Amino acid sequence: MALVQATLKTQIEAAFNAQSGKTENPEAAISDLANRLATAIDAYIRSATVTVSAGIPVSTAGSPTAQTGTTTAPGVGQIS
């Protein structure tokens, strides 16, 4: 799935709004805000789709009908 900046913005605004008016324990409010922001950013990043270009070199072994193998070079991905 493509990254949706508007969703992240909404979650960040909600995190700040949840803290507005909390004056009794500033340290707890800051900690809660940090947790909410970290959760929103983590979810945003994990929602990305990484597409790897075709053409990564591979090495194979086995019979013609039972090939196994691994890549022999790094792929280049693009987050969309």
C-alpha positions in Angstrom: 0.0 0.0 0.0 1.2 3.5 -0.7 2.1 5.8 2.2 -0.8 8.1 3.0 0.6 11.3 4.6 -2.9 12.6 5.5 -3.4 9.5 7.7 -0.2 10.2 9.6 -1.1 13.9 10.0 -4.5 12.9 11.4 -2.9 10.6 13.9 -0.3 13.2 14.9 -3.0 15.8 15.5 -5.0 13.3 17.6 -1.9 12.7 19.7 -1.4 16.4 20.4 -5.1 17.0 21.0 -5.2 14.1 23.5 -2.5 16.0 25.5 -4.1 19.5 25.4 -5.4 20.4 28.8 -3.2 17.9 30.6 -1.5 20.1 33.2 -1.3 18.0 36.3 1.5 15.7 35.3 3.6 17.2 32.4 6.1 14.3 32.4 3.3 11.8 31.9 1.7 13.9 29.2 5.1 14.1 27.4 5.6 10.4 27.7 2.1 9.6 26.4 2.6 12.0 23.5 5.9 10.4 22.6 4.3 6.9 22.7 1.4 8.1 20.5 3.7 9.7 18.0 6.0 6.7 17.9 3.0 4.4 17.3 1.7 6.6 14.5 5.1 6.8 12.8 5.7 3.1 13.1 2.3 2.3 11.6 2.9 4.8 8.8 6.3 3.3 7.9 5.0 -0.3 8.1 2.1 0.5 5.8 4.6 1.1 2.9 4.9 -1.2 0.0 8.5 -1.9 -1.1 8.9 -2.8 -4.8 12.1 -4.4 -5.8 13.2 -4.1 -9.4 13.5 -7.2 -11.5 16.9 -8.4 -12.6 18.6 -9.3 -9.3 21.2 -11.9 -10.1 20.7 -15.4 -8.6 22.6 -18.6 -8.2 20.7 -21.8 -8.6 21.4 -25.5 -7.9 19.5 -28.7 -8.3 17.9 -30.7 -11.1 16.0 -29.0 -14.0 12.7 -29.6 -12.2 13.8 -28.8 -8.7 15.8 -25.6 -8.6 16.7 -23.8 -5.5 18.7 -20.7 -5.2 19.5 -17.3 -3.6 20.2 -13.9 -4.7 23.8 -13.0 -5.3 23.5 -9.2 -5.3 21.4 -6.7 -3.4 18.2 -5.5 -4.9 17.1 -1.9 -5.1 13.7 -1.2 -3.6 11.4 1.8 -3.8 8.8 2.6 -1.2 5.5 3.6 -2.6 
